Amino acid sequence: HLDQLESDLSELANHLSKGRKEASQELEEQIILLLQKLAMPNAKFVVSQVINDAFSEFGRDTISFLFSANKHVLPQEISEIASGGEISRLMLSIKSVISDVMALPAIIFDEIDAGVSGNIAHSIAKKGRLISEETQVLLITHLPQVAAVANNHIFVSKQEINGRTISSSTSLNKEKRIIEISKMLSKENVTYSAIENAKQLINEYN
């Protein structure tokens, strides 16, 4: 009886491994395509699958994501090779694919734009806006390009009261939103050019 159970378990694990292998190829293609759109033309993304002898509650596969952003560099563990900006774009790509497949009701990007600027920030903003057409997106950012893409803007601040750090949030109307994005553009000194730039960024997406 025990031998039969082990045989059944092995069959199920093999079926799961096969399904993962097939799905990983499509995942690799989708992630690479998204990374290329985020200004990483030479990006490589590989799903490493190692089949173990021992079983676990997840089958008997060990899955790792390997990555490389440059030509002639073999994919390695993400934590060992990717910069902050590369990790940001990689996570955006992975979460984008997951949201498409799983139809998530909401998805959170916590400073997904860390380490990027300029045209790459615009690319991230556009991708975030595209995802929001199918799924609610909550995006924490310090970049004006990304903040400008939102339908709604919530300003979060912290202050110390009686030795405690208190966080507060405020939903911004159109005028206050322009001011806050202007501060992002001009380092707290709100200039006329910064205000006009903020209006232009907001109008570009809304």
Secondary structure, DSSP 8 states (H G I E B T S, - for coil): -HHHHHHHHHHHHHHHHHHHHHHHHHHHHHHHHHHHHTT-TT-EEEEEEEEEEEEETTEEEEEEEEEE-STT---EEHHHH--HHHHHHHHHHHHHHHHHHHT-SEEEEESTTTT--HHHHHHHHHHHHHHTTTSEEEEE-S-HHHHTT-SS-EEEEEEEETTEEEEEEEE--HHHHHHHHHHHHHTT---HHHHHHHHHHHHHH-
